[in-house]
Structure formats: structure tokens, C-alpha cells
Amino acid sequence: MKQTYDVVVIGGGTFGLFACLTLAASGKTVVLIDRGAIWIEASAVNAGSLAVQNKLPALVPYTLWALDIWRTLQDRLGAQIGLRHTGGYKVALSEDEAQRLEQVAREQEEKGLSVSRLDRQALRTQASWISAEVVAATYSTQDSFASPTRLGPVLRIAVEKAGVHIVEHAEVTGVRARDLCVETTRGPFYGRSIAITSGAWSAQIAAMLGNDLPILLDVNMVSVTEPAPRTIPQIVTHARGVLTLKQVSNGSCLIGGGWQGIGTLADRLKNVDYDQLIHNLRLAARVIPGLAPLNILRSWAGYEGVTPDSLPYLGRLPGHSDIYIAACARGGFTLGPLMGQLLGEFIATGTTSRPIDLFNPGRFTHV
């Protein structure tokens, strides 16, 4: 029998799950479908950074608003999600990087972020565990992190308790705008609205509706060390955006920063590029000498969809009044709770609690 939901959501990552929670809370009936299992792609395999200093200045207000949501999540979900508000350093290893650090800090301050500046001597006094090679740093009390592996399962439980119907291993084979039908390998799903929250795959879904939505693909790598004594008390990022470092509750250190692995959406491979990985690890040990003697237990890669301007898509799909998209934010794990909430608000009410014009999905198709 044909069943019609208020909203069919395509994609079970951070954006999709938080959109589902918001939609369900507004009284909408929702089905969430995913080509694989819920929470196994970008939302699950990132390093868990909730840093503000490594965001584009335009995204700073949204990151701060997202952190307001993150602070409520453990109480809302009734579970620990590895959330730690440690504060963090953003470091520079050369004078050129120090100039870049200062320029971005000024732009971020204009958008509402409060940072303090440290020269080499002040940094050695305040954070002696950071290498003496670091010539300058900025510090923000807002930089934080959480555990993707802890968040995913409890978020799924919350979505199911909210009454959302989850359908996994349902690959989308077509989308019809005329009757708002999502065709999948597990049958058709009809809605009064459709929401695309498919990350790097969102361009493929949009293409089924005749939309050319530019999305680039990153294959980011992350490594985890053996448990260690206190090595990285605060999260660390880099002036050039090529490093994220943190130490989680079991003592393991997570090393990321956007170094690229190997793979495409077509081959569905996400392989580690060991030449690139060595550069990532060497840079990490150069910034935090205490990492050098630690063994790497595992390295992995995951997809991240990226727009041409590195800002997310959020709004109506061009040419469609009842089809929406929220996808592809740099730092999507950080921004996901807010982006998903705003999408849910927009579908449910036609308005949002925060401005979204900056994220217009049609901004690259306008003449």
C-alpha cells in the first residue's frame, strides 16, 4: 500500500538526524532512508573536532550557535557523548603562518569569536607541551570536541523514540518531483516534502531532479594512537588548516587535518594514502613532541563533500518548492546539529531561527 509521509529525508548523517528530530518535534511524520547503515559515513569517521578557530570567518557565528546546541545534547539525549570543552590553540610554525594566523583571528573576532594571542615566549609559559618551534598561537576557550562513535548510536535512539521511521540499505534510484516520490532499492517512499541530507552524494540526488549542484570530494584521513599519559590537554589546530589534534578520555590521541586519502564516490573506496599520512604524522609530532614516541594503532579515511566556496547548502533546491537540501559544510560534524535543526525549521514552518541566505543552494546557478 502507498504510504505518504510529511517528509522523506535522504541521508542518515548528522544533518539528516537532527533535521528528523526537529521535524518530529513539530508534529511531522518522517521517514529517514539511507543507502547504507545510519551513521557510517562522514559523521562517523571524522575526528570529532568542535573547534571554532579552524572555521571560515563567515561560519563563526553559526559555529558558536551550534556549540550552544552541543552543550545541551548530553542532557537531551540522556547519554555521554564524549563532549569536552577544553579550549584550544591554533598554531603557526613560521612568520608567514603567523601573519596568516593574525589576519584570520581579526576576521573571526569581527564575527564574534574571542581569542587571545601568544608569542613564542608566552606560549612556552602557558603550554610547554607545545613545541618551541611554534612561533605564535591564538587561544580560544570555545574550541571543543566530542565523540562521533558515542553520539551516533544515542542520536539514532532519540530519532526512533521521536517516531521517525528509519529505512537502511535503501539506495536511491530515482526521485520524481511531480508526485514527490523517492524510488529506492527497497521500494518507493512518498512525501509532501523531500529533504536531501546526503553529504557528498547530494549532487547525485540533485541530478535526478535535473539540478547541477557543484560538490567536490575530499577523502580525509584520521589516525589514532595508543593510550598515552597526558599529552594534549587542549585541542590544537593549525594556521594553514592542515592539522587537528586532541586527546580523548582513554588517553588515545587523534590526529587529523584534511590530508587526502584515495577514493571516489564511483568506486566507493576510502583508502589511506601513506605518503600523505606520513606528512600528517610528521607535522603532528613537530607541533606536539610528546606524540613522537607513540604507536599509531589505526588510520582511516572518510568522504567529505565540499562546495566551491566551502559554505554549506541549506534551503530549497532550485526550481522546487517542496524539495530541500542541507549538505556539505566544512566542519559538518560541528555544524550538523544547527544545520539539521534549521532545515527542519524551514520545512516545518517556512522560517528559520537563524539566517540562511548565505547558504542558498542556487548561488552557483544564478546568472
C-alpha positions in Angstrom: 0.0 0.0 0.0 1.2 3.5 -0.8 2.1 5.4 2.4 2.8 9.1 2.3 4.9 10.9 4.9 5.1 14.6 5.6 8.8 14.5 4.9 11.1 11.9 3.2 14.7 12.6 4.4 17.5 11.1 2.3 20.7 10.6 4.3 21.3 9.4 7.8 24.2 11.5 9.0 24.4 14.5 11.4 22.3 16.8 9.2 19.6 14.3 8.5 19.2 13.0 12.0 19.0 16.5 13.6 16.5 17.5 10.9 14.4 14.5 11.8 14.4 15.4 15.4 13.2 18.9 14.6 10.6 17.8 12.2 9.2 15.1 14.5 9.1 17.7 17.4 7.0 19.9 15.1 4.5 17.0 14.6 5.6 15.9 11.2 5.6 12.3 10.1 9.1 11.4 8.8 10.9 8.6 7.1 14.7 8.6 7.0 16.3 6.5 4.3 19.9 5.7 3.7 21.9 3.9 1.1 23.8 2.0 3.8 23.5 2.0 7.6 22.8 5.1 9.6 25.8 7.0 10.8 28.6 5.2 8.9 29.9 7.8 6.6 31.4 11.3 7.3 29.5 11.8 10.6 31.0 8.6 12.0 34.6 8.7 10.7 35.7 12.3 11.3 38.0 13.3 14.2 35.2 14.8 16.3 36.6 18.4 16.4 34.2 21.1 17.6 36.8 23.9 17.0 35.8 27.4 16.2 39.2 28.8 15.2 39.6 26.5 12.2 36.3 27.7 10.7 35.9 30.2 7.9 35.1 33.6 9.4 31.6 33.6 7.8 30.9 30.4 9.7 32.0 31.6 13.1 28.5 32.8 14.3 27.0 29.5 13.1 29.7 27.5 14.9 29.0 29.4 18.1 25.3 28.8 17.8 26.0 25.2 17.1 28.1 24.9 20.2 25.1 26.2 22.2 23.2 23.1 21.0 26.2 20.8 21.7 26.2 21.9 25.3 22.6 20.7 25.7 23.0 17.4 24.0 24.1 15.1 26.8 21.1 16.1 28.8 18.7 16.0 25.9 19.9 12.5 24.8 20.5 11.2 28.3 23.9 9.8 27.5 27.6 10.8 27.4 28.9 11.7 24.0 32.5 12.4 24.9 31.9 16.2 24.9 34.9 18.2 26.3 35.1 21.9 26.4 38.9 22.1 26.7 39.6 25.3 24.8 42.2 25.2 22.1 45.3 26.6 20.4 45.8 27.5 16.8 49.5 27.5 16.0 51.9 28.9 13.4 55.3 27.5 12.6 56.7 30.4 10.5 56.4 34.1 10.3 54.3 33.8 7.2 51.9 31.5 9.0 51.9 33.9 12.0 50.7 36.7 9.7 48.0 34.5 8.3 47.0 33.5 11.9 46.7 37.1 12.9 44.7 38.1 9.8 42.2 35.3 10.3 41.9 36.0 14.0 40.9 39.6 13.3 38.3 38.4 10.8 36.9 35.9 13.3 36.8 38.5 16.0 34.7 40.7 13.8 32.2 37.8 13.6 32.1 37.3 17.4 34.9 35.0 18.4 37.0 36.0 21.3 40.7 34.9 21.0 43.9 35.7 22.9 47.3 36.0 21.2 50.5 34.3 22.4 54.0 34.8 21.1 56.6 32.1 21.4 57.6 33.0 25.0 54.1 33.3 26.3 53.2 30.0 24.7 56.1 28.2 26.3 54.9 29.6 29.7 51.3 28.7 29.2 51.5 25.4 27.2 55.0 23.9 27.5 53.7 20.7 25.9 53.6 22.6 22.5 56.8 22.6 20.6 59.3 25.5 20.9 59.2 25.6 17.1 55.8 27.2 17.2 56.4 30.9 16.8 52.8 32.2 17.6 49.4 30.9 18.6 45.9 32.1 19.3 43.8 30.6 22.0 40.0 30.3 22.3 38.1 28.9 25.3 35.3 27.9 22.8 37.3 25.1 21.0 35.9 21.7 22.0 35.4 18.2 20.8 33.1 15.2 21.1 33.0 11.5 20.1 31.3 10.6 16.8 31.2 6.9 17.9 29.3 7.8 21.0 26.9 10.3 19.5 25.7 8.2 16.6 24.0 5.4 18.5 22.3 7.6 21.1 21.1 10.0 18.4 19.6 7.1 16.5 17.7 6.0 19.6 16.4 9.5 20.1 15.2 9.7 16.5 13.4 6.4 16.7 11.8 7.4 20.0 10.6 10.5 18.3 8.6 8.3 15.9 10.8 8.6 12.8 10.7 5.6 10.5 14.3 4.6 9.6 14.9 2.5 6.5 18.5 1.4 5.9 20.2 -0.2 2.8 17.8 1.6 0.6 19.8 3.1 -2.3 18.0 5.9 -4.1 17.5 5.0 -7.8 15.3 8.0 -8.8 13.4 11.0 -7.4 10.2 12.3 -9.0 9.3 15.9 -8.4 5.7 15.6 -9.8 4.5 13.3 -7.0 7.4 13.7 -4.6 8.4 10.1 -4.8 11.8 8.7 -3.8 12.4 5.4 -5.6 14.8 3.1 -3.8 16.0 -0.5 -3.9 13.6 -1.1 -1.1 10.6 0.4 -2.8 9.1 3.9 -3.3 8.6 6.4 -0.5 6.2 9.3 -0.9 6.3 12.6 0.9 4.7 16.0 1.0 8.3 17.3 1.1 11.7 15.8 0.4 14.9 16.7 2.2 18.3 15.8 0.8 20.9 15.4 3.5 23.2 13.0 1.7 26.6 14.7 2.1 29.0 14.0 -0.7 26.2 12.1 -2.5 23.8 15.1 -2.6 24.9 16.1 -6.1 23.9 12.7 -7.4 20.4 13.0 -5.8 20.0 16.6 -7.1 21.0 15.4 -10.6 18.0 13.1 -10.5 15.9 16.2 -10.3 17.7 18.0 -13.1 19.9 20.1 -10.8 23.6 20.6 -11.4 24.8 21.1 -7.8 28.6 21.5 -7.7 30.1 19.4 -4.9 33.8 18.4 -4.7 35.0 15.4 -2.8 37.6 15.2 -0.1 38.9 11.9 1.3 40.1 13.0 4.7 42.4 10.8 6.8 42.4 10.4 10.6 44.8 8.4 12.8 44.6 7.3 16.5 47.5 6.5 18.8 47.9 4.0 21.6 46.7 5.4 25.0 49.2 7.7 26.5 49.8 9.9 29.5 48.6 13.5 29.4 50.0 14.7 26.1 47.5 17.2 24.5 45.5 18.9 27.3 43.7 21.2 24.8 42.6 20.8 21.2 45.2 22.0 18.7 44.6 23.3 15.1 47.0 24.9 12.6 47.1 28.3 10.8 47.0 26.6 7.4 44.2 24.2 8.3 46.3 21.1 8.0 46.2 19.7 11.5 43.8 18.8 14.2 45.0 17.2 17.5 43.2 16.1 20.6 43.4 13.5 23.3 40.3 11.6 24.3 39.2 10.1 27.6 41.0 6.8 27.2 44.3 8.6 26.6 44.5 8.0 22.8 45.4 10.9 20.6 43.5 11.7 17.4 45.5 13.2 14.5 43.7 14.7 11.5 43.7 17.8 9.4 42.4 17.2 6.0 45.3 15.3 4.5 43.9 13.4 1.5 43.4 9.7 1.1 42.4 7.9 -2.1 39.0 7.1 -3.4 36.0 8.3 -5.4 32.2 8.0 -5.0 32.1 5.8 -8.1 34.5 3.2 -6.7 33.2 3.7 -3.1 36.8 3.3 -1.9 38.2 5.3 1.0 41.9 4.3 1.3 44.7 5.8 3.2 47.5 7.5 1.2 50.6 6.5 3.2 52.8 9.2 1.6 50.3 11.9 2.7 49.8 10.2 6.0 53.5 10.4 6.8 53.4 14.2 6.2 50.4 14.5 8.6 52.1 12.5 11.3 55.4 14.3 11.0 53.6 17.7 11.3 51.7 16.5 14.4 55.0 15.4 16.1 56.6 18.6 15.1 53.9 20.6 16.9 53.5 18.2 19.9 56.8 16.5 20.6 55.1 14.1 23.1 53.4 12.4 20.1 56.7 11.2 18.7 57.2 8.0 20.8 53.6 6.8 20.5 52.5 4.0 18.2 49.7 4.6 15.7 47.0 1.9 16.2 44.9 2.7 13.2 44.4 5.1 10.3 41.3 5.5 8.2 39.7 7.7 5.6 36.3 9.1 5.0 34.4 11.2 2.5 33.6 14.9 2.9 31.6 16.8 0.4 32.8 20.3 -0.3 31.1 23.2 -2.1 33.1 25.6 -4.3 33.1 28.3 -1.6 33.3 25.8 1.4 30.0 27.0 2.7 27.1 24.5 3.1 24.0 24.3 1.1 20.8 24.9 3.1 17.4 25.8 1.6 15.1 24.8 -1.2 16.6 23.0 -4.2 16.5 25.5 -7.1 13.3 25.1 -9.1 11.5 23.1 -6.5 9.1 24.4 -3.8 8.9 21.2 -1.8 12.4 19.7 -2.1 15.1 20.9 0.3 18.7 20.3 0.9 21.2 20.7 3.7 24.7 19.3 3.0 28.4 19.8 2.6 29.6 22.1 5.4 33.3 22.4 6.1 33.3 21.2 9.7 30.0 19.4 9.2 30.2 17.5 12.5 30.5 20.7 14.4 27.7 22.5 12.4 25.5 19.5 11.9 23.1 19.9 14.9 22.4 23.5 13.9 22.2 22.9 10.1 19.8 20.0 10.7 17.7 22.0 13.1 17.5 24.9 10.7 16.5 22.6 7.8 13.8 21.1 10.0 12.5 24.5 11.0 12.4 25.7 7.3 10.5 22.7 6.1 8.0 22.8 9.1 7.4 26.5 9.2 9.0 28.2 6.2 11.2 30.3 8.5 14.4 29.7 10.5 15.7 30.9 13.8 19.0 31.9 12.2 19.6 33.5 8.8 20.3 31.0 6.0 20.5 33.3 2.9 24.3 32.8 2.9 23.8 29.1 2.1 21.4 29.4 -0.8 21.7 26.2 -2.8 21.2 28.1 -6.1 24.1 30.6 -5.5 26.2 28.9 -8.2 23.5 28.7 -10.8 22.4 32.4 -10.7 23.4 34.5 -13.7 
